[in-house]
Amino acid sequence: MARRPARCYRFCKNKPYPKSRFCRGVPDPKIRNFDIGRRRATVDEFPVCLHCVSQELEQIASEALEAARIQANKYMAKRANKDVFHMRIRAHPFHVIRINKMLSCAGADRLQTGMRGAFGKPVGLCARVRIGQILLSLRTKEAYIPQAREALRRAKMKFSGRQIIVMSKYWGFTNILRSEYEALRDTGKL
């Protein structure tokens, strides 16, 4: 039986349901790698940072996060270079989604119980995101801002709901303002 479409699990209806000693037999998330590009690049190399920010309270499937990662990586590697960016997936899938399996073959009415004992079995994982939460962050050089913006635009096509792409006022992935960073570095205060 194929996986249900993600629209069935889009809204945050229930409480968070993580993997635990009560909830066992959960399949692994499809996304395994949350950092792509040149991860070991120093702070000084990539001053620009762009974020893909969620504008809705929703659940995003681990398959969608993986598809977005692949799309952004492919575009940046092709149009820029795989050594001029570092991207981080900032939403993590911990919420277990369930399915009450129904059989649709002939003679199924003898096997299934309908809505009796309807608590489903785990089928996958998704990330619960808030309004204003950062989903993807990409740091790069000044020259590659258009490519980075387009890569994030293509990645956000993989998610339902509304997302916006914003330019960070901070230097790379740090929490130091871009206007202050160079002065602090030159005076040796970093």
C-alpha positions in Angstrom: 0.0 0.0 0.0 1.4 3.4 -1.0 2.0 6.2 1.4 -0.9 8.6 1.9 -0.4 12.1 0.4 1.0 14.7 2.8 -2.1 16.8 2.5 -3.8 14.3 4.9 -1.3 15.3 7.6 -0.8 18.9 6.8 -2.5 20.6 9.8 -1.4 20.4 13.5 -4.5 18.8 14.9 -3.2 16.6 17.7 -0.6 16.9 20.4 3.0 16.1 19.5 3.5 12.3 19.2 7.2 11.5 19.3 8.9 8.1 19.2 9.0 6.7 22.7 8.8 3.5 24.6 5.0 3.6 24.1 5.2 4.5 20.4 7.5 1.8 18.8 8.1 0.5 15.3 8.5 4.0 13.8 10.2 4.0 10.4 13.3 6.2 10.1 12.9 9.7 8.6 13.6 10.0 4.9 15.9 13.0 5.5 19.3 11.9 7.1 21.6 14.7 6.2 20.7 18.2 7.6 23.9 20.0 6.4 24.9 20.2 2.7 27.6 22.1 0.7 30.8 23.2 2.3 30.1 22.6 6.0 33.7 23.2 7.1 34.0 26.7 5.6 35.2 29.3 8.1 32.9 32.0 9.4 34.7 34.7 7.3 34.1 32.9 3.9 30.3 33.2 3.7 29.0 36.5 5.0 25.5 36.4 3.4 22.7 34.3 4.9 19.2 33.7 3.5 16.4 32.0 5.3 13.2 30.2 4.1 10.6 31.2 6.8 7.3 29.4 7.4 4.2 31.6 7.4 1.8 28.9 8.6 1.3 26.5 11.5 1.6 23.1 9.8 3.3 19.8 9.6 5.9 19.1 6.9 6.7 15.5 6.0 10.3 14.2 6.2 9.9 13.3 2.5 9.2 16.9 1.6 12.3 18.1 3.6 14.4 15.6 1.8 13.0 16.7 -1.6 13.7 20.4 -0.8 17.3 19.6 0.3 17.9 17.7 -2.9 16.4 20.5 -5.1 18.4 23.3 -3.5 21.6 21.3 -3.5 21.2 20.4 -7.2 20.5 24.0 -8.2 23.4 25.5 -6.2 25.9 22.9 -7.4 24.9 23.4 -11.0 24.5 27.2 -11.1 27.1 28.3 -8.6 29.5 25.6 -7.3 29.3 23.1 -4.5 32.1 24.9 -2.7 30.5 28.4 -2.5 27.6 27.6 -0.1 26.6 25.9 3.1 22.9 25.0 3.6 21.3 23.8 6.8 17.8 22.2 7.2 16.5 23.7 10.5 13.2 21.8 10.8 13.5 18.3 12.3 10.9 15.6 11.9 10.0 14.1 15.3 6.2 13.9 15.1 5.0 10.3 14.2 2.1 10.1 11.8 -0.3 7.1 11.9 -2.6 5.3 9.5 -5.7 3.1 10.3 -5.2 0.7 7.4 -8.3 -0.3 5.5 -8.3 -3.2 3.1 -10.0 -2.7 -0.3 -9.7 -6.1 -1.8 -12.5 -8.7 -2.3 -13.4 -10.5 1.0 -11.9 -7.7 3.1 -15.1 -7.2 5.1 -14.4 -10.5 6.9 -10.9 -9.3 7.9 -11.2 -5.6 8.9 -13.0 -4.1 11.8 -13.8 -0.6 10.4 -13.6 2.0 13.2 -13.4 -0.5 16.0 -9.8 -0.3 17.4 -9.1 2.6 15.0 -5.8 3.8 16.6 -3.4 3.6 13.6 0.1 2.2 13.1 3.1 4.5 12.6 3.9 5.2 8.9 6.2 8.1 8.9 7.6 11.3 10.5 6.9 15.0 10.0 8.2 18.3 11.4 5.7 20.5 13.2 6.5 24.2 12.3 5.3 27.4 13.8 4.6 30.8 12.1 7.9 32.6 11.7 10.0 29.4 12.1 13.1 29.1 9.9 12.9 26.0 7.7 16.1 26.3 5.6 19.2 28.6 6.0 21.8 29.1 3.3 25.0 31.0 3.7 27.1 32.0 0.7 29.2 34.8 -0.8 27.9 38.2 -1.9 28.3 37.3 -5.6 25.9 34.3 -5.3 22.9 35.9 -3.7 20.6 35.6 -6.8 21.4 31.8 -7.2 20.9 31.3 -3.4 17.5 33.1 -3.6 16.4 30.9 -6.6 17.6 27.7 -4.9 15.5 28.5 -1.8 12.5 29.4 -4.0 12.7 26.0 -5.8 13.1 24.3 -2.4 10.0 25.9 -0.9 7.9 24.6 -3.8 8.2 21.2 -2.1 6.3 22.4 0.9 2.6 23.1 1.2 1.5 26.5 2.7 3.2 29.8 2.5 6.9 30.5 3.0 8.9 33.6 2.4 12.6 34.1 1.6 14.4 36.7 3.7 17.9 38.0 3.9 19.4 37.8 7.3 20.9 40.9 9.0 23.5 38.7 10.7 26.9 37.5 9.4 26.5 33.9 8.1 25.1 31.6 10.7 26.4 33.7 13.6 24.3 36.1 15.8 26.6 39.1 15.1 25.2 41.8 12.9 26.9 42.1 9.5 27.5 45.8 10.1 29.4 45.1 13.3 31.2 41.8 12.4 34.1 43.3 10.4 34.8 46.0 13.1 34.9 43.3 15.8 37.1 41.1 13.7 39.6 43.9 12.9 39.9 44.9 16.6 40.3 41.2 17.6 37.2 41.0 19.8 35.8 37.9 18.2 
